[in-house]
């Protein structure tokens, strides 16, 4: 199959029914760049935790708990990219003798395909695209530095999530939300009140199934991260191969 790098369906054993997704790493299973591995780990772990929250099972606007976690994830990712990116005209740090060994990416299967909350599904989709871009980027062959170009490419997905959340859920003016250094304030977080601008229909939902959700212990096999080399053959949702 060709034409896109669609997210891969983690269709492994009983986990397949949860509609879990991982970034499409293509044939780029390792990275020599510690910053890129670190970034993908931070984003992957946090995204997974956010999407396992009960908010993802409801169609209603997410709780302030979930939105605060997204706020922290976005500002954390922005901080990593901004603090480590090297301008094009700045000499990169290089080794004289040592060369870091390439290490495998870890992936964190994340509820995505069956998520009922459309805000969270859209945010997760953007983050998974960013992770896919990061894993396939040529700078994985650059041992010590990331460029401003890489930071801009990956950062655009983070910024879009942050802007969407700010404007649609916190009712912050677009003119403020599009500023590169815009950060939602504590006062704005404390003022979250979706019932003030969402319809009654959007504020109501049916009760999601309560007896078909994994416990923290069940999730440990996923929350520890899975090295790419340990993944079976995976395909696309909803007709990917059945993995053992």
N, C-alpha and C positions, 0 to 999 in steps of 0.2 A: 504494500500500500504506500502511496506517495502523495505529496501535495501539501502536507502540513505536519507539524510536530504536536499533534493532539496529546493532551495529558494521558498518561497511562492508567488503566484501571487496575487497582490492586486486587485482582480476583484470585485470592489465595485462600483455599479452604472456605471456612464459614465467613471470612471477612468480605467475600465478594458481595454479599447481600447488602452491605452498608454503603456501597457506592463510593469506595475510597479512591482517591486520585493521588498520583505522584507526578512530579515534573518529568517531562520527556527529555531524558539526558542523551538520547540518541546513542552514539557509540563513545560518548565522552564520560567515562566512568570514574576517572581520577583527575586530580588537579595538583599542580606543583605550587599553586599560589595559596598560601595560608589564609590570606584575607578573604578570598572568594569562598574557600571552604568554611571559614568562620561565619561569613555573612549568610550563606545558604543554611548553615546549621541554626543560627539564631532565628532567621525568618521561618524556616521549616518547622522547628519545634513549637514556636509561638503560634503559628498559623494552625497547626494541628490542635493545640490546646483550645484555641478559640472556637474551632469548628466542632469540637466534641461537646461544647457547652449546650445545655438545654435550649438556649435561645435559637440555635440553628435548626431546631425541630419545629419551631413555631413561625407562622407567617407574620406575626405582629412585630413592630419595631423592636430592635434589640434592647436589652436592659443597659443601664448605665455601666454595670460591671463589665459587660462585653465591650462596650464602646471605649471605656477607659483602657482596656487591654489593647484594643486596636490603636488607640492614640499613642500608647507607650511603644507598641511595636513599630509604628511608622516613624516616630521620633528617634527610636533606637537605630533603625536601619538608616535613616538620614544621617545620623551622627557617625556611624561606621563609614559610610561612603564619603562624607565630607571630610572627615579627619584623616583618611588614608589615601585619598586620590592625589595623584601627582600631576601638576600641569605639564603640558607638552614640552615647554622650554626648560623644564627643570631636570637636571641629571638624575636618572634613576640610581638607587643604591644597587650595587652589584657585588658579588662575592669575588674573592681572589682565587680560592681553591674549592671551598665547599659548595655543594649544590644540593638543595633540599630534595629529598626523595618524594616522588608523587604519592599522594594518599587518596584513598577512595572517598567519594562523597557518601554521606549518609542521607537517606531519604526518610521522610516521616509521613506515611500514608494518612491522608486527610479526608474527612467526609466532604464530599463535593457534589457528586452526581445526583445524590438523593436529598440534598439539603433543601428544606422547604422555605427557609428564610431567604428571600431574594436579595436583600441588601448584603447579607453575609456571603451568599453564593457569588455575587458579582465581585465583591472585594477579594474573595479567595481566588477567583479566576484570574484577576489581575496579578495577584501575588504569585500564583503558580506559573504564569507567563514569565514574570520576572525571574523566578528560580530556573525555569527552562533556559532563558537567555543566559543567565549567569553560568550554568553548568556547561553550556555549549560554547562559551565565549573563548576566543583565541588567547586571551590573557591568562587562561589556566596554565599556559606554557611559560608564563613569566613568573619567576620564583618569588620576587620580593615586593613588587609594587602593583598597584592598579592605577589606571589612567583616569583623567577627568572624563574621557569619553565613555569608559566603562561605567563610571559612577552616574553619568547622565542617562545612559541607556537603562540601567537597572532602577535608578532613582525615579524615572518618570512613572513607573508603575506604582511605586510607593506614594508618590505625590498625588496621583490620580485617586487612589483609595482615600487618602487623607482629605482631598478636596471634596469628593463625593460625600463622605461622612459629614464633613463640616457644613456643607451647604444644605444637604437633604435632611439630615437628622438633627443638626443643631441650629439650622436656619441662620447660618452666618453668611453675610453678603459675599457673593462671588468675588467681588473686587478685592476683598481681604483674603479670601481662601486661596486665590491663585498666586499670591506672593510667595516666592521661593522659601522665605524664612518664616512664613506664617505658622504659628503654633496655637492650638486651642488653649485658652486660659483656664485656670481653676474655676473662675467665675462662670465661664461658658459651660464647662462640664457640669457645674452645680445647677445650672439653669435648664438642664435637659427636660423637656416637657413635650413629648411627641403628641399627646392628646390635643395640644393647642393648634396643630396644623394638619394632622392626619385625619382621614374620615373615620366614621364609626366602624365601617366595614373593615378598614385596615387595622383597627384596634381590637378586633375580635377574631378568634380562631377556634377550631375544634381541639379537643385534647389529643395530643400525640400519643401513640402506643407507649405504655409505661413498662411493659415487661420484656422489651426487646432491645435493651441497651446495655452495653458492656460496662463492667465495673472498672475501677482504677487498676485492680490486679489483672483483669482481663486485658487491659490496654497496654500493660507493661511491655509486651513484645513489640508494640508499635512505638511507644513513647521513648524507648531507648534509642531509636533510630536503627535503620537497616542498611548495612553496606550494600552497595549496588551489586557486588559480586554474588551476594546471597539471594538475589531476586530470581525467581523462575521466569520463564517467558511470559511477558505481559502484553496485552493488546489494548485496544480502544473500547471505551464504553459505547454501546452495551453488549457488543458481540465479540469481545476479546476471547482469547483461548482460556480454557479452564486450567488453572495452575494447581498443582498438588500441594 
